[in-house]
Amino acid sequence: MKRLQVKNILAITLFTFSFLFMGFQPTGSRAPEFKLRTVVIDAGHGGRDPGALGSFSKEKDITLKVALQVGKYIEEYLPDVKVIYTRQSDVAVDLKERPNIANRNRADLFISIHCNAASNRSAYGTETFVMGTKNFEANFDIVKRENSVILLEENYEENYEGFDPTSPESYIMFNIMQKAFLSNSLSLASKIENDFTSRVNRHSRGVKQAPLYVLWTTSMPSVLVELGFISNPNEERYLNSKDGQTYLASAIYRSVKAYKEEIESL
């Protein structure tokens, strides 16, 4: 691993612990007050990067529509929560910049929205990822696909300090980050998958861990939601339907609301 990579990892780690132990210091004898004030919603892909391709649609278009709808619900029904989008139109946003937006705005939650794809066109269902290396080999195809957008960016070798999204060895450094936020990330991810199943009647493939770059450097609880398989003809139609997008967005919103109630009641 390059010296620059190690230096950056240490800097990120120090930032994370500063955020945890300085940003949430109790005043006097009072316990810290946890509030969900800012949510960053990330519509995956965009611009020159179409994401996964279906028979008639592109991932980047579906994710943008659902992301904007999730944000609209939060703004309308949780007016005390500020919503920030990584993109609100069909533009390219570097993978590194997406978590940076959340960090700069000191967000309390980061939600990245995507669509899945597989060579097996019968694969279907939702799944939500949190940062981790558990069952890494089983999820490596998804990890490579979601991280490979890096290769479309200019000067990616310099910007990502030699990180190769296609090399398993590059993921060793991912293991030290996000552990501080794992519990809360898992809580939100479970709520999303449960709501997809119980309210939207979708097949859930479960909550999973994977070293996804977009989740790695966020200094707050973070999840990546796979809405379904654009490679599956039936799910592609559902993902592109107005009802499907509304139901999926409302499920994510309800999960954010339940998560907010949970952490603010502690």
N, C-alpha and C positions, 0 to 999 in steps of 0.2 A: 504494500500500500504506500502511496506517495506521501512524502512529508506534508505536502499541502493539504492532502485529504485528512490526515490526522489532525493537523492544526485546525481545520474547519470543523471537524467533529467535536474537538474540545471546546471550540468557541460556541458551538450550538448547545453543547451540554451545559456549559456555564450559563448561557442565556436562559436555558430552561429552568435551571435551579434558581436563578435570580428571580425569574417570573413567579416560581412557586413560593419561594420563601420570603421574598421582599414584597411582591405584589399582594400577598394575602396575609400580611402581618396583622395580628389583632391589635387593637388600640386599647391600652390599659388592660383591664381584666375581661373585656368583652371578647366573645368568640368571633372569628371572622364571619362576615356575612356574604354568602354565596348567592350571586344573582346572574341570571342569563340576560345579559344586556346587548350583546352583539353576536350575530350569526353571519358567517360568510358562506354563501352558496356558490358552488363551483360547477358550472355547466361544462362537462368534459369535452375536450377537443375544440374544433372551431377553426374557421379560416382555411388555411392551406391543409389543415389536418382534418379529414372527414371522420376519423375514427373508424369503427367497424361499419361494413357495408352490407345492407340487406339486398333483396332483389329489386327494390324500388325506392329505398330510402337510405339516409345516412345517419349515423349515430349522433353527429354534432347537432343536427336539427332537432332530434327528439329530446336530447338532454337540455338544450336551451329552452324549449317550450315547457318542459316539466320544472326546470329550475326557476324560471320566472313565475310559474304558477305557485310553487312552494313559497317563494318570497312574498307573493301577493297575499297568500293566506296568513302568513306570519304578520305582515304589516297591518292587515285588517283586523285580525283577531287577537294579536299580541302586540298592541301598540307601544308597549314599553320596551320592545326588543327592536334594535336597529338591524336592518338587513343590508348587507353589502354583497354585491355580485362580482365574481371575477370577470365575467363578461355578460353583456346584455344584448349582444348582436353577434353576427357571424364573423368574428374576428379571431385571430390567432393570439393566444396568450401562452408564453413560454411556461413549461411545466414548473420550472423553478420559481416563477413569479406568482403562481397561484397560492402556495402556502405563504409566500412573502406578503401578499395582500392581507392575509389573516393576521400574520404576526405584526405588521405595521399598525394595524387597527386594533390591536390587543383584543382580538375576538375571543369569545368564550366557547365557540363551537364552529367547526369547519365541516361542511357536508359537500362531498364531491359526487356528482350524479353521472352515471354512465349506462351504456347498454353492452350486453355481453355478446359473444360470438363464438362459434365452434365449427370445426369441419364436419362434425356430426350434426346434420340439420334437424335431428329429432331432439337435441338437447334443449331444455326449457327450464324456466323458473327464475326467481329472484335470488340474490345473495348480497350480503353486506359485509364489507371487509373493514377490519381495523389493522393498525400497524402491528406487525409481528412476524416471526419466522416459523411459527408452528405449521407443520405440514407443508413446508416450503416447496418441496419437490412436486407434490401433488398439484399445487397451484401455480407452478412456474410458467405455464403457457399464458395464463392470465396476466401474471406479473410482467412477462416480457412484452405482451401486447400493450398494456397500459403505460409502461415505461418507455417503449420504443419511440414515442413521439419526440423524445430528446433528439433522435437522429435527424429529424427534420429541421432543427433549429440551427441557425448560423453560429459558428464558433462553439459548437456544443462540447468539443473536447476540452476547450479552455474553461467554459462556464461550469462544467460538471467535473472538473479536475480528473479527467481520465475515466470516469465512471462509464462502464459498458453495460447497457441494459440487457444484453444477450448473454452475459457471462455470469454464471453462478458465483464465481469468486468475488465479483464486485459487491455482492450483497452482504458480505461479512460485516461491514461497518454499520449496517442497518440495525443490528441487534441491540445496540445500547440506547437507542432513542425511543421515546413515546411510552416507556414503561410506567412513567409517572401518571400518564393519562389513560392507561389501558382499561382500568375498571369503569370509568365513566364512558369511554368509547364503546366498550362492550355493552353497557347498559342501554345506550341509545341504539346501537346496532340491533340488539335483541328486540327492542320496542318496534323498530321499523319492520323487521322480518315477521314479528307476531301480527302486526297490523296488516301487512300484505296478505297474510294467510287468513286471519279472522274477519277482516273488514272488506278486503278486495277480492278474496277467493282466488289468490294466486298460489302457485306451487312454490314453496320456499326451499332453497337448497342450503339454507342455514347461514349462520354467522361464521366468518372465517378470518384467519390471520394471514397477512402477506406483506412482504417488504415493498410496498408501493411508494414510489418517490414522492408523490403528491401528499402523502400522509406523514412522511418521515420527519420533515423539518418544521412541522406545525407545533407551536407551543401551547396547545389546547387540545381537548378531546376532539377526535376527528374520525370520520367514517367515509368510506367510498361505497356508494349504492349502485348495484347492477340491477337495472329495472327489469331485465328480461333479455332473451336472446333474439337479436335482430336477424340472426341466421336461420331462425325457425319461422317458417311461413305464417303460422297461426299467431305467434307472438309478435312478429313484425307488424301484422295488421292491427293487433291490439295496441302496440306501442305507438302507432301512428294515428289511432282513433282519438277523437276528442274525449270520449268517455274514459278510455284507458288512461290517458294523460291526466285527466281530472282525478280519477280514483287513486292513481299512484301518487300524485302530488298531495292529495288530501291525507293519504296514509303517512307520508313523511311529515307533513305538518302536525298531525295528531301526535306523532311520536315525539316531535320536538316539544310540543305542549306538555306531554306527560313527563318528559325528561326535565323540563323547566320546573314543573310542580315538585318533582322528586328532589332535585338538588336544593331547591329553595325551602323545602320543608325540614331539612336536616338541622 
